[in-house]
């Protein structure tokens, strides 16, 4: 992927917080899906590193991380 394309994609990301976030500034992540990838970042450090995974990996993570009964 060219740097120009990567920068344009990064600018078009629409971030949203986890539905499990209490909104009190605790440990939370934000995610932004884009073209077959899921971008993940720390909600308290919006300019920090971004982890990018495929939808299958993200789905597997959610399956393991969801509270019991959900």
Secondary structure per residue as TSV (DSSP state, phi and psi in degrees):
chain	resnum	aa	ss	phi	psi
A	1	X	-	360.0	134.3
A	2	X	-	-72.1	155.2
A	3	X	H	-61.5	-38.3
A	4	X	H	-62.3	-44.5
A	5	X	H	-64.9	-42.5
A	6	X	H	-61.5	-42.9
A	7	X	H	-65.7	-40.4
A	8	X	H	-65.3	-42.6
A	9	X	H	-61.9	-42.4
A	10	X	H	-61.8	-38.3
A	11	X	H	-69.4	-24.6
A	12	X	T	-91.7	2.2
A	13	X	-	-67.3	138.2
A	14	X	-	-114.9	104.8
A	15	X	-	-84.2	144.2
A	16	X	E	-143.7	150.0
A	17	X	E	-81.6	156.7
A	18	X	-	-56.7	142.1
A	19	X	T	-68.6	-13.3
A	20	X	T	-89.6	0.5
A	21	X	-	-71.2	132.7
A	22	X	-	-83.6	-10.9
A	23	X	S	74.9	15.2
A	24	X	S	-103.7	17.1
A	25	X	S	83.8	10.3
A	26	X	S	-78.2	-160.6
A	27	X	S	-67.9	119.6
A	28	X	-	-153.3	153.2
A	29	X	E	-120.4	159.1
A	30	X	E	-119.7	147.0
A	31	X	E	-128.4	153.9
A	32	X	E	-145.5	106.7
A	33	X	E	-78.2	142.8
A	34	X	E	-159.3	120.3
A	35	X	T	45.8	58.6
A	36	X	T	76.4	15.8
A	37	X	E	-134.2	159.5
A	38	X	E	-125.0	122.8
A	39	X	E	-99.7	136.4
A	40	X	E	-130.4	135.6
A	41	X	E	-145.9	164.1
A	42	X	E	-75.1	125.9
A	43	X	T	-66.9	-18.9
A	44	X	T	-89.4	-9.6
A	45	X	-	-134.0	72.8
A	46	X	T	-65.1	-17.7
A	47	X	T	-101.5	2.9
A	48	X	S	-78.8	-168.5
A	49	X	-	-65.8	153.2
A	50	X	-	-121.8	129.5
A	51	X	E	-94.3	132.0
A	52	X	E	-119.4	126.7
A	53	X	E	-133.1	166.0
A	54	X	E	-80.0	162.3
A	55	X	H	-61.3	-32.8
A	56	X	H	-64.8	-43.9
A	57	X	H	-65.4	-39.9
A	58	X	H	-65.3	-43.4
A	59	X	H	-62.3	-40.6
A	60	X	H	-64.3	-42.1
A	61	X	H	-60.7	-46.9
A	62	X	H	-61.4	-38.7
A	63	X	H	-62.0	-34.8
A	64	X	H	-84.7	-27.6
A	65	X	H	-91.8	-18.3
A	66	X	S	-63.6	140.0
A	67	X	-	-60.0	150.2
A	68	X	T	-55.9	138.8
A	69	X	T	91.5	-1.5
A	70	X	-	-107.2	360.0
